[in-house]
């Protein structure tokens, strides 16, 4: 029982991070029908931006309040990652719009390789550590031999994720920007006829997706304490799996899928085999694609018009 | 078409002012297929102009070409003296040209209200409440369905929503692509009455594409007949209605 509760906490934490990344996949797929294979690497780059910024803030600027430092790091990572993704879209995807369907996807794979190698060359191939940030834990249960703990950083991750998702939900559902975004997703030509600048809206989608990935990257760095150039691929594919499981194109689906993948992975590691935890996540991808390609909350292909 | 009459309507020749919308020698291609073969159309301010023609004649292509989707390969399109042939589609919309397009193109996963909000975006929501009220007076059905998703509306309701959405932008030129399609005769009459009323009271300029030639020509000041991507006839609405070739081609079976 104690192990179960502990894994539940760990799984939800990890799932929050996957969910934040998955939104970027699902939004881009929704609006231009492209799987953005570089998104995982954008997440990885954001972790490095956060790392550099964290070291600058704590050592050079000498800020000691961990929450202030975290807030600064979050904002800086979001801004720079958004700029990066905006530039990537302009350079690597927009010129290929209207080309055949696979072209931007291949370009995204190229961008993914470029980002991973760029970071490897400039930052080195080894893990880059940061000093532990928030180390306090709350003991929830204690039966003498096993303690169930909730780390403060887990609380921070879940709280920031929840606040961010609420804000994001409001943006998409209630503002005219969000409405323009959804309009482009549903019928780009009609959106243009109504005066919506479709190119701007697509750029905006990349910016929002990157901002959320940057939050995930910062939280990931805080949680594990290290960043590595290869950290884009596996978390990226898992977040993609989350998006597919939830129903690609569906925003609540991305969050739900993220949480589920986080939970599945953690429980699998705890009860079966930690070596094969990635196999669990990718088996889910295969099973979903074979038996339920529309995902949990995805819409069926046919729509009444 | 044995004798193609390209007689310009007396109304058009009498006017000395520049047309609000001027389409000159427009040729539009889909791949190698020429869908429009040099079309000339004028719409003057305050007019209702209709374009009639059978399926596949190129009516909707002309409507979309005016918005640059697709761009014409030859010819020019000017609106209020400005050449808009190569202006981006969303900027054309900001010149206050609104279209209720072929296939209605309602946003299926947005509510009726949100669809109407999308229409008002060009106008900056300055007159949103008043315009919404007007649309609801015109189509009370939309008010009942206000929170329903666009994709779940019936065809007729979607048609009303498409027209309502176009009106929400306070257009200077309203372009309607087959507004009568899929509607009950009573509703068709209601919509055509509404167009006439908007034209008479507010001076709204309307460019109307119709297969329902009888109603359209009765409503319009002037009309054009499009056959195989080329204008074969033009003239006053009632005058065209009298033409034997128009009657034979588009009005067999009488008024419907």
Interface residues (C-beta under 8 A of the other chain):
Chain A: X176 X179 X180 X182 X183 X186 X187 X189 X190 X191 X192 X193 X194 X195 X196 X197 X198 X299 X303 X304 X305
Chain B: X67 X69 X88 X89 X90 X91 X93 X94 X99 X101 X103 X105 X107 X108 X109 X110 X114 X117 X118 X119 X121 X122 X151 X152 X165 X169
